[in-house]
Amino acid sequence: MPFNDLYNLPTENNSFEGKGIRTLLPSIPYAAAIALPIPARRAWMHMLDFAQLTGALTLNIADVTRYQEGDEMYFSFAADATSRTITWGTNIRAAAATLVLGVNQVALVHLKFINAKFTVLAQVASAN
């Protein structure tokens, strides 16, 4: 199923002042560099679940035209039996340029769209 089809699941077709409450993009396949797809519909909250990381990852949000000030995004990651590094790329602002997951760790990252970029508000990694 193409990425953008997942943004339009009937179960997620809810409304919040004319804007969907959330979108869910499950099991984004691993690649060394990922450019997040443009959501087919607007939502206040975007939840993205990445498949287990099997290498380092550079994450980009190439096009931010569909997002509005205050939109939120949550990423979940899981490392395999090796430490994995996630590098924040295009249109992602963070205090640290990378997030390192230890062996078999999982991580949750919370971002908010502020001044035309997604800003990492919190990132937590813990044992799986």
C-alpha atoms as an extended CHARMM CRD file, in Angstrom:
* protein
*
       128  EXT
         1         1  MET       CA              0.0000000000        0.0000000000        0.0000000000  PROA      1               0.0000000000
         2         2  PRO       CA              1.5230000000        3.4090000000       -0.9400000000  PROA      2               0.0000000000
         3         3  PHE       CA              2.3700000000        5.7330000000        1.9470000000  PROA      3               0.0000000000
         4         4  ASN       CA             -0.2300000000        8.3590000000        1.0400000000  PROA      4               0.0000000000
         5         5  ASP       CA             -3.0330000000        5.7620000000        0.9760000000  PROA      5               0.0000000000
         6         6  LEU       CA             -2.3510000000        5.1030000000        4.6600000000  PROA      6               0.0000000000
         7         7  TYR       CA             -3.1430000000        8.7240000000        5.5210000000  PROA      7               0.0000000000
         8         8  ASN       CA             -6.7230000000        8.2140000000        4.3000000000  PROA      8               0.0000000000
         9         9  LEU       CA             -7.8300000000        5.1500000000        6.2330000000  PROA      9               0.0000000000
        10        10  PRO       CA            -11.6000000000        5.3050000000        6.8460000000  PROA      10              0.0000000000
        11        11  THR       CA            -11.0250000000        4.6430000000       10.5530000000  PROA      11              0.0000000000
        12        12  GLU       CA             -9.0250000000        7.8670000000       10.7460000000  PROA      12              0.0000000000
        13        13  ASN       CA            -11.6000000000        9.9720000000        8.8950000000  PROA      13              0.0000000000
        14        14  ASN       CA            -12.5130000000       12.1400000000       11.8590000000  PROA      14              0.0000000000
        15        15  SER       CA            -12.8020000000       15.8790000000       12.0780000000  PROA      15              0.0000000000
        16        16  PHE       CA            -11.5590000000       18.6000000000       14.3920000000  PROA      16              0.0000000000
        17        17  GLU       CA            -12.7170000000       21.9940000000       13.1800000000  PROA      17              0.0000000000
        18        18  GLY       CA            -12.4860000000       20.8200000000        9.5860000000  PROA      18              0.0000000000
        19        19  LYS       CA             -9.1180000000       19.1760000000       10.1400000000  PROA      19              0.0000000000
        20        20  GLY       CA             -8.6120000000       15.5250000000       11.0340000000  PROA      20              0.0000000000
        21        21  ILE       CA             -7.5160000000       14.8000000000       14.5640000000  PROA      21              0.0000000000
        22        22  ARG       CA             -4.8000000000       12.3430000000       13.6150000000  PROA      22              0.0000000000
        23        23  THR       CA             -3.1650000000       10.3320000000       10.8930000000  PROA      23              0.0000000000
        24        24  LEU       CA             -1.3800000000        7.0510000000       11.4220000000  PROA      24              0.0000000000
        25        25  LEU       CA              1.3870000000        5.7730000000        9.1770000000  PROA      25              0.0000000000
        26        26  PRO       CA              2.3240000000        2.2790000000       10.3820000000  PROA      26              0.0000000000
        27        27  SER       CA              5.5000000000        0.3190000000        9.6250000000  PROA      27              0.0000000000
        28        28  ILE       CA              7.4360000000        2.7050000000        7.4220000000  PROA      28              0.0000000000
        29        29  PRO       CA             10.0560000000        0.4120000000        5.8660000000  PROA      29              0.0000000000
        30        30  TYR       CA             13.7040000000        0.9660000000        6.7930000000  PROA      30              0.0000000000
        31        31  ALA       CA             15.9720000000        2.8420000000        4.3800000000  PROA      31              0.0000000000
        32        32  ALA       CA             19.2330000000        4.6930000000        5.0360000000  PROA      32              0.0000000000
        33        33  ALA       CA             17.5160000000        7.9810000000        4.1360000000  PROA      33              0.0000000000
        34        34  ILE       CA             13.7730000000        8.5470000000        4.3560000000  PROA      34              0.0000000000
        35        35  ALA       CA             11.8830000000       11.5860000000        3.1060000000  PROA      35              0.0000000000
        36        36  LEU       CA              8.4870000000       11.5470000000        4.8010000000  PROA      36              0.0000000000
        37        37  PRO       CA              5.5710000000       11.6400000000        2.3790000000  PROA      37              0.0000000000
        38        38  ILE       CA              3.2490000000       14.6140000000        2.1720000000  PROA      38              0.0000000000
        39        39  PRO       CA              0.0250000000       13.7190000000        3.9920000000  PROA      39              0.0000000000
        40        40  ALA       CA             -2.9720000000       13.4670000000        1.6910000000  PROA      40              0.0000000000
        41        41  ARG       CA             -5.1120000000       15.2110000000        4.2920000000  PROA      41              0.0000000000
        42        42  ARG       CA             -4.4230000000       17.6470000000        7.0780000000  PROA      42              0.0000000000
        43        43  ALA       CA             -4.4370000000       16.5150000000       10.6910000000  PROA      43              0.0000000000
        44        44  TRP       CA             -3.4870000000       17.9480000000       14.0400000000  PROA      44              0.0000000000
        45        45  MET       CA             -1.4360000000       14.9030000000       15.0290000000  PROA      45              0.0000000000
        46        46  HSD       CA              0.6320000000       12.5680000000       12.8590000000  PROA      46              0.0000000000
        47        47  MET       CA              1.8540000000        9.2720000000       14.3150000000  PROA      47              0.0000000000
        48        48  LEU       CA              4.5740000000        7.4630000000       12.3730000000  PROA      48              0.0000000000
        49        49  ASP       CA              5.7780000000        4.0100000000       13.2930000000  PROA      49              0.0000000000
        50        50  PHE       CA              9.0430000000        2.9680000000       11.6670000000  PROA      50              0.0000000000
        51        51  ALA       CA              9.9880000000       -0.6530000000       10.9940000000  PROA      51              0.0000000000
        52        52  GLN       CA             12.9180000000       -1.9620000000       13.0190000000  PROA      52              0.0000000000
        53        53  LEU       CA             16.0910000000       -0.0500000000       12.1840000000  PROA      53              0.0000000000
        54        54  THR       CA             18.7550000000       -2.2530000000       10.6170000000  PROA      54              0.0000000000
        55        55  GLY       CA             21.2080000000        0.5780000000        9.9230000000  PROA      55              0.0000000000
        56        56  ALA       CA             21.7270000000        4.2990000000       10.4670000000  PROA      56              0.0000000000
        57        57  LEU       CA             18.8720000000        6.5700000000        9.3690000000  PROA      57              0.0000000000
        58        58  THR       CA             18.6880000000       10.1470000000        8.0860000000  PROA      58              0.0000000000
        59        59  LEU       CA             15.1360000000       11.4480000000        8.3700000000  PROA      59              0.0000000000
        60        60  ASN       CA             13.9220000000       14.3650000000        6.2340000000  PROA      60              0.0000000000
        61        61  ILE       CA             10.6290000000       16.1980000000        5.8520000000  PROA      61              0.0000000000
        62        62  ALA       CA             11.1780000000       17.6170000000        2.3840000000  PROA      62              0.0000000000
        63        63  ASP       CA              7.8140000000       19.3650000000        1.9360000000  PROA      63              0.0000000000
        64        64  VAL       CA              6.1070000000       21.0940000000        4.8570000000  PROA      64              0.0000000000
        65        65  THR       CA              3.4230000000       22.9450000000        2.8650000000  PROA      65              0.0000000000
        66        66  ARG       CA              0.5390000000       20.7900000000        4.1880000000  PROA      66              0.0000000000
        67        67  TYR       CA              1.3850000000       21.3780000000        7.8350000000  PROA      67              0.0000000000
        68        68  GLN       CA              0.0820000000       24.2130000000        9.9880000000  PROA      68              0.0000000000
        69        69  GLU       CA              1.5760000000       25.9700000000       12.9980000000  PROA      69              0.0000000000
        70        70  GLY       CA              1.0690000000       23.7820000000       16.0690000000  PROA      70              0.0000000000
        71        71  ASP       CA              0.6810000000       20.4550000000       14.2270000000  PROA      71              0.0000000000
        72        72  GLU       CA              2.3070000000       17.6100000000       16.1290000000  PROA      72              0.0000000000
        73        73  MET       CA              4.1650000000       14.5160000000       15.0210000000  PROA      73              0.0000000000
        74        74  TYR       CA              5.2230000000       11.4170000000       16.9520000000  PROA      74              0.0000000000
        75        75  PHE       CA              7.8370000000        8.9360000000       15.7320000000  PROA      75              0.0000000000
        76        76  SER       CA              8.4540000000        5.4940000000       17.1740000000  PROA      76              0.0000000000
        77        77  PHE       CA             11.6560000000        3.5940000000       16.4240000000  PROA      77              0.0000000000
        78        78  ALA       CA             13.1650000000        0.2690000000       17.4530000000  PROA      78              0.0000000000
        79        79  ALA       CA             16.7900000000       -0.8200000000       17.0770000000  PROA      79              0.0000000000
        80        80  ASP       CA             17.8680000000       -4.3560000000       16.3290000000  PROA      80              0.0000000000
        81        81  ALA       CA             20.7880000000       -6.1250000000       18.0350000000  PROA      81              0.0000000000
        82        82  THR       CA             23.1090000000       -3.2070000000       17.1610000000  PROA      82              0.0000000000
        83        83  SER       CA             23.1430000000        0.4550000000       18.2550000000  PROA      83              0.0000000000
        84        84  ARG       CA             21.5120000000        2.7040000000       15.6350000000  PROA      84              0.0000000000
        85        85  THR       CA             21.8680000000        6.4290000000       14.9530000000  PROA      85              0.0000000000
        86        86  ILE       CA             19.0620000000        8.6200000000       13.6400000000  PROA      86              0.0000000000
        87        87  THR       CA             20.1630000000       11.9110000000       12.0880000000  PROA      87              0.0000000000
        88        88  TRP       CA             17.6270000000       14.7350000000       11.9410000000  PROA      88              0.0000000000
        89        89  GLY       CA             17.6170000000       16.1480000000        8.4150000000  PROA      89              0.0000000000
        90        90  THR       CA             15.6800000000       18.6800000000        6.3440000000  PROA      90              0.0000000000
        91        91  ASN       CA             12.9940000000       20.6920000000        8.1890000000  PROA      91              0.0000000000
        92        92  ILE       CA             13.6540000000       19.0210000000       11.5550000000  PROA      92              0.0000000000
        93        93  ARG       CA             15.1480000000       21.1670000000       14.3200000000  PROA      93              0.0000000000
        94        94  ALA       CA             16.6240000000       19.5400000000       17.4260000000  PROA      94              0.0000000000
        95        95  ALA       CA             18.9950000000       20.3980000000       20.2630000000  PROA      95              0.0000000000
        96        96  ALA       CA             21.1560000000       17.4480000000       19.1970000000  PROA      96              0.0000000000
        97        97  ALA       CA             21.6290000000       16.5260000000       15.5250000000  PROA      97              0.0000000000
        98        98  THR       CA             21.2610000000       12.8180000000       16.2470000000  PROA      98              0.0000000000
        99        99  LEU       CA             19.4110000000       10.3360000000       18.4190000000  PROA      99              0.0000000000
       100       100  VAL       CA             21.2980000000        7.1500000000       19.3110000000  PROA      100             0.0000000000
       101       101  LEU       CA             19.3990000000        3.9930000000       20.1790000000  PROA      101             0.0000000000
       102       102  GLY       CA             21.3200000000        1.3210000000       22.0580000000  PROA      102             0.0000000000
       103       103  VAL       CA             21.0800000000       -2.3980000000       21.3710000000  PROA      103             0.0000000000
       104       104  ASN       CA             17.4150000000       -3.4830000000       21.2380000000  PROA      104             0.0000000000
       105       105  GLN       CA             16.1870000000       -0.1010000000       22.4770000000  PROA      105             0.0000000000
       106       106  VAL       CA             12.9640000000        1.6090000000       21.4540000000  PROA      106             0.0000000000
       107       107  ALA       CA             12.4550000000        5.3630000000       21.1660000000  PROA      107             0.0000000000
       108       108  LEU       CA              9.5770000000        7.8020000000       21.0340000000  PROA      108             0.0000000000
       109       109  VAL       CA             10.0540000000       11.3070000000       19.6350000000  PROA      109             0.0000000000
       110       110  HSD       CA              7.5600000000       14.1820000000       19.9360000000  PROA      110             0.0000000000
       111       111  LEU       CA              7.7790000000       17.0740000000       17.4520000000  PROA      111             0.0000000000
       112       112  LYS       CA              5.7730000000       20.2560000000       16.9300000000  PROA      112             0.0000000000
       113       113  PHE       CA              5.5250000000       22.3990000000       13.7830000000  PROA      113             0.0000000000
       114       114  ILE       CA              6.8750000000       25.8200000000       14.7770000000  PROA      114             0.0000000000
       115       115  ASN       CA              8.0250000000       28.5690000000       12.3810000000  PROA      115             0.0000000000
       116       116  ALA       CA              7.9160000000       26.3770000000        9.2540000000  PROA      116             0.0000000000
       117       117  LYS       CA              9.9120000000       23.4480000000       10.7220000000  PROA      117             0.0000000000
       118       118  PHE       CA              9.2580000000       20.5110000000       12.9960000000  PROA      118             0.0000000000
       119       119  THR       CA             10.9980000000       20.9950000000       16.3400000000  PROA      119             0.0000000000
       120       120  VAL       CA             11.9070000000       18.0150000000       18.5170000000  PROA      120             0.0000000000
       121       121  LEU       CA             10.2940000000       18.6980000000       21.8990000000  PROA      121             0.0000000000
       122       122  ALA       CA             11.1940000000       15.3910000000       23.5490000000  PROA      122             0.0000000000
       123       123  GLN       CA             12.9500000000       12.1620000000       22.6820000000  PROA      123             0.0000000000
       124       124  VAL       CA             13.1610000000        9.1420000000       24.9430000000  PROA      124             0.0000000000
       125       125  ALA       CA             14.9700000000        5.8470000000       24.3620000000  PROA      125             0.0000000000
       126       126  SER       CA             14.5860000000        2.8750000000       26.6690000000  PROA      126             0.0000000000
       127       127  ALA       CA             15.1140000000       -0.8870000000       26.8050000000  PROA      127             0.0000000000
       128       128  ASN       CA             12.7110000000       -2.9070000000       24.6900000000  PROA      128             0.0000000000
